[in-house]
């Protein structure tokens, strides 16, 4: 189960995301876009490539198609609520 936090301000949410390893892509007054790259275990892939020889092809495909996760953090002035939406 994913942890769910309730933030009082966009700044509070932004600081929490940065402390968890996310990068800030856009930072405006009431909107912040944060992203996190999915990590690849290069050591594991190097060992598998040396062991099998063909794993290098899979490693290249994984590296070229790796994706990132993005969240948009906004603040609704009317309801005084911080909203967080995942988007790709």
N, C-alpha and C positions, 0 to 999 in steps of 0.2 A: 504494500500500500504506500502510495506517495504521500510525503509529508505536505501538509497544507498550512501555510502561514497567512495570517491576516496582518497586513501592513497599514499603518496610519498615514504614511506619506510615500510619494514616489521615491524620495531620497532614501528613506529607510529600506525600501525594497531593492533599490539600486545597490546600496552598500552591501546588503546581504548577498545578492547575486555575485558581486565582485569578489567577496570573501570566499564564495564557493567555487571560484575559478572561471566565472563567465567574463566575457569581454563586452565592452560597451561599443555598439555600432553607431547609435544615434542618441544624443542627450539634449532634449529640449525641456522647456518649463514643465509641461504636464505629460510628456511622453518620453519613454526610454526604450530603446531596442537593445537587447542583450543577446549574445550568441555564445555557444560552446561547441568546439570541434570535438567530434568523436575520436577517441584515441586509438591508435594502432600499435600493437605490440611488435615492434620491429625485430626485437631479439628472438621472439618465438618464430616469426616468419623466416628469419635468417637461418635458424636451426632446421626448420622444416625444408627450406630450400636446399641446404647442404645435405640433408638426409635423403631427400627424394629427387632432387634435381629439377622436377617439374613444378614444384610449389612456387617458384619465382614468378610464373605467369599469373597465378592466383593472387600473389602478393601485389603485383603491379596493378591488377584490376581493382583490388580492394583499395589501394592507395589512390588511384585516379577517381574512384567513385565515392570516396569517403564524404560524408555529409556533416552538416552542423545542425544543431538545434537552436531555434530562435524563439524568444519570448518578447512580446510587446507589453510594456508596463504603462498603464495610463491612469490618470486621476480624473474622476467625475466630480466636478465642482458642485453640482446640484445635490448629489447623494453623499458626497464626501467619502467616496469609496475608491480604493485602489484596485484596478482590474488588471489581471495578468492573462494574456492569451498566447498560446503556442501557435506558431505559424511556420510554414516551410517555404 
